[in-house]
């Protein structure tokens, strides 16, 4: 049987959590509408096609797919390095800290299987030494399509916080909004094909390197191109 003091403590924690959530919702409803959108000069499609030895080409993304994904803008590119390393990159962008009436980003563990991909394995992976963020915990998936396998990472990212969990991303956005600390929101998904017989650890090394080098380019791109819409 649970001791009375422990039970009272649990009730008090639940009560305080509920009060905090109510305060968050109330504060958001009053404050977030005044936060200006953070736009990108020239659009996200101007994201660099060359950085740290990676060379890429942009790929078309159907605007309807972008809207359905919950993003306002997107970038898709196919990058190669050393004539054999290959990574496809998708970026989804939202220009405001919190929009209660809009869809949030859809996770690929839902949309990729709906497109015919088969989830072979799903787990958590930590990319270390990422510029400005340190360690980033991402969702890692091994996906199969038409007999070939690919390694997929994805995560969600504000200007200074990153997470693999969409619910935690919402919480981060809520904190930004309450503090009136304006931010964008990003969904980031790199994919690399697994070569026949290639060990997953080798593909992870390739992806981790790409994430670190891409992040340096992304942070500089946002620093140079972002502005608040007035």
Buried (B, 14 or more C-beta within 10 A) or exposed (E): EEEEEEEEEEEEEEEEEEEEEEEBEEBBEEBBEEBEBBBBEEEBBBBBBEBEEBEBEEEEBEEEEBEEBBBBBBBBBBBBBEEEBBBBBBBBBBBBBBBEEEEBBBBBBEBBEEEEBEBEEEEEBEBEEBBEBEEBBBBBBBBBEEEEBBBBBBBBBBBEBBBBBBEBBBBBBBBBBBEEEBBBBBBBBBBBBBEEEBEEEEBBEBBBBBBBBBBBBBBEBBEEBBEEEE
